[in-house]
Amino acid sequence: MICIIIIEKIGHQLYPPPAGAGSGDMLVMKEYVAHAPFMALFFVIIGYALAAFVSGFTAAKVANDGKHTSAAVCGVIFLCITMYMMISLPTPIWFWISGIVVWGLVFAGSKLALKTKKT
């Protein structure tokens, strides 16, 4: 979540949302997302990608069992949250595809963690 928040904050600096967007008002957020520039939404995808990789890496290191299971669990949890957000907000089809595909990076992070495992 930290990775997503950091990347989204960078995106919000470059593409500021309207004043009411942070207040939890879903109508304001829906309006913003419906008319947001491509890069404003792409920053969210970058955040998802970084979070997927980092969570896969971290989960595999913490589990320390030599398997991808913990990374897969992280990926499924974040994928469910991502899908909920995409259902809640009017995101374009490219966002749906990218938003789902990037969570596969949990396995890249996990693979790197398993390669660097100390024996």
C-alpha positions in Angstrom: 0.0 0.0 0.0 2.9 2.3 0.8 4.2 2.0 -2.8 0.8 2.8 -4.3 0.4 5.8 -2.0 3.8 7.2 -2.8 3.4 6.9 -6.6 -0.2 8.2 -6.5 1.0 11.3 -4.5 3.6 11.9 -7.2 0.9 11.6 -9.9 -1.3 14.0 -7.9 1.4 16.6 -7.8 1.6 16.5 -11.6 -2.1 16.0 -12.2 -3.9 17.4 -9.2 -7.4 16.0 -8.5 -10.2 18.4 -7.7 -10.5 19.7 -4.1 -13.3 17.3 -3.0 -11.6 14.2 -4.4 -9.8 13.4 -1.1 -12.8 13.8 1.1 -14.3 10.4 0.3 -16.9 11.9 -2.0 -17.3 9.1 -4.6 -19.2 11.4 -7.0 -16.3 13.8 -7.2 -13.9 10.9 -7.7 -16.0 9.3 -10.4 -16.1 12.7 -12.2 -12.3 13.1 -11.9 -11.5 9.6 -13.1 -13.9 9.8 -16.0 -12.1 12.9 -17.3 -8.6 12.4 -15.9 -5.7 12.6 -18.4 -4.0 9.3 -19.4 -0.9 10.0 -17.3 -2.9 10.7 -14.2 -4.4 7.2 -14.4 -1.1 5.7 -15.6 0.5 6.8 -12.3 -1.9 4.5 -10.5 -0.9 1.6 -12.7 2.8 2.3 -12.0 1.9 2.3 -8.3 0.2 -1.1 -8.7 3.2 -2.5 -10.6 5.7 -1.3 -8.0 3.5 -2.6 -5.1 3.1 -5.9 -6.8 6.8 -6.4 -7.2 7.7 -5.2 -3.7 4.9 -7.2 -2.0 5.9 -10.4 -3.8 9.6 -9.9 -2.9 8.7 -9.0 0.7 6.2 -11.9 1.1 8.7 -14.4 -0.2 11.5 -13.1 2.1 9.3 -13.1 5.2 7.8 -16.5 4.5 11.3 -17.9 3.9 9.9 -21.2 2.7 11.2 -21.3 -0.8 7.8 -21.1 -2.4 5.7 -18.5 -4.2 2.6 -19.1 -2.0 2.9 -16.1 0.2 3.4 -13.8 -2.9 0.4 -15.3 -4.6 -1.7 -14.6 -1.5 -0.6 -10.9 -1.6 -1.3 -10.8 -5.3 -4.8 -12.1 -4.9 -5.6 -9.7 -2.0 -4.4 -6.7 -3.9 -6.1 -7.9 -7.1 -9.4 -8.1 -5.3 -8.9 -4.5 -4.0 -7.9 -3.3 -7.4 -11.0 -4.9 -9.0 -13.2 -3.3 -6.4 -11.8 0.1 -7.1 -12.2 -0.4 -10.9 -15.8 -1.4 -10.4 -16.4 1.6 -8.1 -14.9 4.1 -10.5 -15.4 4.5 -14.3 -12.0 3.4 -15.5 -11.3 2.8 -19.2 -10.6 -0.7 -20.6 -6.8 -0.2 -20.8 -6.8 0.5 -17.1 -8.7 -2.7 -16.4 -6.3 -4.8 -18.5 -3.2 -3.1 -17.0 -4.6 -3.1 -13.5 -5.1 -6.9 -13.6 -1.9 -7.8 -15.5 0.5 -5.9 -13.3 -0.4 -7.9 -10.3 1.5 -10.8 -11.9 4.6 -8.9 -10.9 4.3 -10.4 -7.5 5.8 -13.5 -9.0 8.7 -11.6 -10.4 9.4 -10.1 -7.0 9.0 -13.5 -5.3 11.4 -15.1 -7.9 14.0 -12.4 -7.2 13.6 -12.9 -3.4 14.0 -16.7 -3.8 17.1 -16.2 -6.0 18.7 -14.0 -3.4 17.8 -16.4 -0.5 20.7 -16.9 1.9 21.6 -20.5 2.5 
